[in-house]
Amino acid sequence: MTQYNAENQLQALYDIGAISKTLGIAFWLRGGWAIDFLLGRVTRPHDDIDIVTWIDHRERLEIELEKAGYEKVPVKKEFCDRQSDFHKEDVDITFTYITRTAGGKLIMNGLPEWVWRPESLIPETFILEGITAQVIHPNQLLEEKEVYEQIGRLPRKKDAVSKKILHQIIDEKAYGL
């Protein structure tokens, strides 16, 4: 785990936004940064950046990230179909890839048993410190936190805080949807 640096992480998000715009591809934030963009403010230090995009964009995205100075980091073999990891300076970024089943259900590429909610991909953009990004729907973010616990991942303090914030966002419909 690298040391938290919000400035560098926000710069990485800016870079990824610019690369994605140039390529004409969409991406959505997951995890803590998604919550922060939903709220429009940084709520806590983040260990990394979690991003979702379509599997069809993987090759072009990886090429452009490397051109921009992001180093591709090897991932465990069992995760190769569904994620790419990158590092630059003190910023770790995980890209996970989604696709649709033959029946049209949204899934994590290489993980067909994890069916996502139909509304998971919010079309609106959110702004944080002048940076725009789309985020995964709060209901999907909350479900993800709950599934982790069900499959045996030890609860972390930040997960409990995130779940509480997500419940508030959902209950108050504070994300403008």
Secondary structure, DSSP 4 states (H G I P E B T S, - for coil): -PPP-HHHHHHHHHHHHHHHHHHT---EEEHHHHHHHHHTS--S--S-EEEEEEGGGHHHHHHHHHHTTPEEE---GGGTTTEEEEEETTEEEEEEEEEE-TT--EEETTEEEEEPPTT-B--S-EEETTEEEEEB-HHHHHHHHHHHHHTTPPP-HHHHHHHHHHHHHHHHTTT--
